[in-house]
Amino acid sequence: MKILNILSSINGKNSHSNKLVSAINTRISSEFTDVEILVRDLSENPLPHLDASHFVAFGLPSEARTPEAEAAVFHSDTAISEIRQADIIVIAVPFYNFNIPGTLKSWIDHIVRSGATFTYGENGPKGLLENKKVYLAMASGGIYSTEAMKGLDFAEPYLRFLLGFIGLTDVTTFRVEGTKMQGVGEKSYEKAIERISEHMFATQKL
């Protein structure tokens, strides 16, 4: 069982989203034998923002790439390869300004790539990454899962759409909310850990 962890919080070990990822890893490891975990920490090693050189290189067949083009596609090729090799992808999603961190957005930009992770056919776009399970480990200072504030959560809908666009449609979310609200964050974190401990990961479609 190969698990890919995508971390993006600037808070390191103190990050609630990173703690949820660790809890998910532990729970999966209790249900499967021979688990291998690859961690990509975008806060420590961010991918470059896309520029014109990336888009030009993405459109070239491998045999036509110059050394400069090879360098431009390196991060994208590596990130996509990591996803292809993984059975389960666990993404830490800290909530920054009602959306995902810029480092996570850059990772998305590198993996959503025509001809590599999606294609266009007669019936429109088709995702090319299939038979994988995704878990989102979300953490926010406020509470955005209820109807009153749900419309201000641009992170989960965005991720579900983009991941689904490239074929990653089997997505489950765990949340810890109200981390900036006294007495609320602690209880929310405990409930999230309880949900993870009760979740039957082995029954998920892989």
C-alpha positions as CSV (number, residue, x, y, z in Angstrom):
1,M,0.0,0.0,0.0
2,K,1.6,3.3,-1.1
3,I,0.5,6.5,0.5
4,L,1.4,10.0,-0.8
5,N,1.2,12.8,1.7
6,I,0.9,16.3,0.4
7,L,1.6,18.9,3.2
8,S,1.3,22.6,2.8
9,S,0.9,24.2,6.2
10,I,3.5,26.8,7.4
11,N,3.1,25.6,11.0
12,G,5.0,22.3,10.7
13,K,4.4,19.9,13.6
14,N,2.0,22.4,15.2
15,S,-0.3,22.3,12.2
16,H,-3.7,20.8,12.7
17,S,-4.0,19.7,9.1
18,N,-0.6,17.9,9.4
19,K,-1.7,16.2,12.6
20,L,-4.8,14.9,10.8
21,V,-2.6,13.5,8.1
22,S,-0.5,11.7,10.7
23,A,-3.7,10.2,12.2
24,I,-4.9,9.1,8.8
25,N,-1.5,7.5,8.1
26,T,-1.6,5.6,11.5
27,R,-5.2,4.4,10.9
28,I,-4.4,3.1,7.4
29,S,-1.3,1.4,8.6
30,S,-3.4,-0.4,11.2
31,E,-5.6,-1.9,8.5
32,F,-3.0,-2.7,5.8
33,T,0.4,-4.5,5.9
34,D,3.5,-3.3,4.1
35,V,2.6,0.4,4.0
36,E,5.0,2.8,2.3
37,I,4.5,6.6,2.9
38,L,6.0,9.3,0.7
39,V,5.8,12.8,2.1
40,R,6.0,15.9,-0.1
41,D,6.1,19.0,2.1
42,L,5.3,22.0,-0.1
43,S,6.0,24.5,2.7
44,E,9.6,23.3,2.7
45,N,10.0,22.5,-1.0
46,P,7.4,24.5,-2.9
47,L,6.9,24.0,-6.6
48,P,7.6,27.0,-8.8
49,H,4.7,29.1,-10.0
50,L,3.9,28.4,-13.7
51,D,5.2,30.7,-16.3
52,A,5.4,30.7,-20.1
53,S,8.3,28.3,-20.2
54,H,6.2,25.6,-18.4
55,F,3.3,25.9,-20.8
56,V,5.5,25.7,-23.8
57,A,7.4,22.6,-22.4
58,F,4.1,20.9,-21.4
59,G,3.0,21.0,-25.1
60,L,6.2,19.4,-26.4
61,P,6.6,15.6,-27.0
62,S,9.4,14.2,-24.9
63,E,11.7,13.6,-27.9
64,A,11.4,17.3,-28.9
65,R,12.3,18.7,-25.5
66,T,15.5,20.8,-25.2
67,P,17.4,20.6,-21.9
68,E,15.6,23.8,-20.9
69,A,12.2,22.2,-21.6
70,E,13.2,19.1,-19.6
71,A,14.0,21.3,-16.7
72,A,10.7,23.1,-17.1
73,V,8.6,19.9,-16.9
74,F,10.7,18.2,-14.2
75,H,8.6,19.3,-11.2
76,S,5.3,18.4,-13.0
77,D,6.6,15.0,-14.2
78,T,7.8,14.2,-10.7
79,A,4.6,15.3,-9.0
80,I,2.4,13.3,-11.5
81,S,4.6,10.3,-11.2
82,E,4.2,10.3,-7.4
83,I,0.4,10.4,-7.8
84,R,0.5,7.5,-10.3
85,Q,2.5,5.4,-8.0
86,A,0.3,6.0,-5.0
87,D,-2.8,4.0,-4.0
88,I,-3.9,6.6,-1.5
89,I,-3.3,10.4,-1.5
90,V,-3.7,12.3,1.7
91,I,-3.7,16.1,1.3
92,A,-3.3,18.5,4.2
93,V,-5.4,21.5,3.6
94,P,-4.9,24.5,5.9
95,F,-7.5,27.2,5.3
96,Y,-5.8,30.4,4.3
97,N,-8.0,33.4,3.4
98,F,-11.0,31.2,2.6
99,N,-9.0,29.0,0.2
100,I,-5.9,26.7,-0.1
101,P,-2.3,27.9,0.4
102,G,-0.5,29.2,-2.7
103,T,2.0,26.3,-2.4
104,L,-0.8,23.8,-2.8
105,K,-2.3,25.8,-5.7
106,S,1.1,25.5,-7.5
107,W,1.1,21.8,-6.9
108,I,-2.4,21.6,-8.5
109,D,-1.2,23.6,-11.4
110,H,1.7,21.2,-12.0
111,I,-0.5,18.1,-11.9
112,V,-3.5,19.3,-13.9
113,R,-1.9,18.8,-17.3
114,S,-3.4,18.1,-20.7
115,G,-2.3,14.8,-22.2
116,A,-0.8,13.7,-18.9
117,T,-3.6,13.7,-16.3
118,F,-6.6,14.7,-18.5
119,T,-7.6,14.7,-22.1
120,Y,-10.3,16.1,-24.3
121,G,-12.5,13.7,-26.4
122,E,-15.8,13.8,-28.2
123,N,-17.7,13.9,-24.9
124,G,-15.5,16.6,-23.3
125,P,-12.7,16.3,-20.7
126,K,-11.7,12.9,-19.3
127,G,-9.5,12.4,-16.2
128,L,-6.6,9.9,-16.7
129,L,-5.9,9.2,-13.0
130,E,-8.2,6.4,-11.7
131,N,-8.5,3.8,-9.0
132,K,-7.1,5.9,-6.3
133,K,-8.5,7.2,-3.0
134,V,-8.0,10.7,-1.8
135,Y,-8.4,12.1,1.8
136,L,-8.5,15.8,2.5
137,A,-7.3,16.7,6.0
138,M,-8.7,20.3,6.4
139,A,-8.1,22.7,9.2
140,S,-9.6,26.2,9.7
141,G,-9.7,28.9,12.3
142,G,-13.5,29.4,11.8
143,I,-16.3,27.0,11.2
144,Y,-17.2,26.6,7.5
145,S,-19.0,23.3,7.3
146,T,-22.3,24.7,8.4
147,E,-24.8,26.5,6.2
148,A,-24.1,29.9,7.7
149,M,-20.5,30.0,6.5
150,K,-20.4,27.2,3.9
151,G,-20.5,29.6,1.0
152,L,-17.2,31.1,2.1
153,D,-15.4,27.8,1.9
154,F,-13.7,28.0,-1.5
155,A,-11.1,25.3,-0.6
156,E,-13.0,22.0,-0.6
157,P,-15.2,22.6,-3.6
158,Y,-12.2,23.8,-5.6
159,L,-10.1,20.7,-4.7
160,R,-13.0,18.3,-5.3
161,F,-13.6,19.8,-8.8
162,L,-9.9,19.9,-9.9
163,L,-9.1,16.4,-8.5
164,G,-12.2,15.0,-10.1
165,F,-11.2,16.7,-13.4
166,I,-8.1,14.6,-13.5
167,G,-9.9,11.4,-12.5
168,L,-9.5,11.5,-8.7
169,T,-13.2,11.3,-7.9
170,D,-13.2,9.2,-4.7
171,V,-12.6,11.9,-2.1
172,T,-13.3,11.9,1.7
173,T,-12.8,14.9,3.9
174,F,-11.9,15.1,7.6
175,R,-12.1,18.5,9.2
176,V,-10.9,20.3,12.4
177,E,-12.6,23.6,12.7
178,G,-12.6,26.6,15.0
179,T,-8.9,26.3,15.8
180,K,-8.9,30.1,16.6
181,M,-12.0,29.9,18.8
182,Q,-11.4,29.1,22.5
183,G,-12.7,25.8,23.5
184,V,-14.0,25.0,20.1
185,G,-10.9,23.9,18.2
186,E,-9.9,21.3,20.9
187,K,-13.3,19.6,20.7
188,S,-13.4,19.7,16.9
189,Y,-9.9,18.1,16.8
190,E,-11.0,15.4,19.1
191,K,-14.1,14.7,17.0
192,A,-12.0,14.6,13.8
193,I,-9.6,12.1,15.4
194,E,-12.5,10.0,16.6
195,R,-14.0,10.0,13.0
196,I,-10.6,8.9,11.6
197,S,-10.3,6.1,14.2
198,E,-13.8,4.8,13.4
199,H,-13.4,5.1,9.6
200,M,-13.0,1.7,7.8
201,F,-10.2,2.6,5.4
202,A,-9.9,-1.0,4.2
203,T,-13.4,-0.9,2.8
204,Q,-12.7,2.1,0.5
205,K,-12.6,1.6,-3.2
206,L,-9.0,1.4,-4.3
